[in-house]
Amino acid sequence: MNRQVWFGVFEFGDFMKCGDGYPMAIIRRLDAKLVMNPDDAEDYMTENGFDSYLIPSQFNGEVYYAEAV
């Protein structure tokens, strides 16, 4: 099934609160949003020179946008 896939520059990690980790993604730059088969995202990212990708419907965590400088 096709899903929306975001490509750009993202940082992934865990936000720690009271010893518990909460997954998060920080969007530094969002270059493209495409609807595609998630199995093809890794190859598409590499072939098109993107730094990273995120599949919002499959990411079990918080998503934040970095403040523009």
SULUR-V533366 format. One record per pair of residues at least 24 apart in sequence whose C-alpha atoms are under 7 Angstrom apart, sorted by the first residue. I is the first residue (numbers start at 0). J is the second residue. D is the distance in Angstrom with one decimal. If there is no record, write none. Layout:
i->[I,I]
j->[J,J]
d->[D,D]
//
This chain:
i->[0,1,1,1,1,2,2,2,2,3,3,3,3,3,4,4,4,4,4,4,4,5,5,5,5,5,5,6,6,6,6,6,6,6,7,7,7,7,7,8,8,9,21,22,22,23,23,23,24,24,24,25,25,25,25,26,26,26,27,27]
j->[36,34,35,36,37,34,35,36,37,32,33,34,35,54,32,33,34,35,52,53,54,31,32,33,52,53,54,30,31,32,49,51,52,53,31,49,50,51,52,50,51,51,60,60,61,60,61,62,61,62,63,62,63,64,65,63,64,65,64,65]
d->[6.2,6.1,4.7,4.4,6.7,5.3,5.5,6.2,6.4,6.6,5.5,4.3,6.4,6.3,5.7,5.3,6.0,6.8,6.8,5.8,4.7,5.7,4.5,6.5,5.4,5.1,6.3,5.7,5.2,6.4,6.3,5.9,4.4,6.6,6.8,5.7,5.8,5.6,6.3,5.3,5.6,6.1,6.7,4.7,6.4,5.1,4.6,5.7,6.3,4.8,6.2,6.0,4.9,5.6,6.1,6.1,4.7,5.7,6.5,5.3]
//
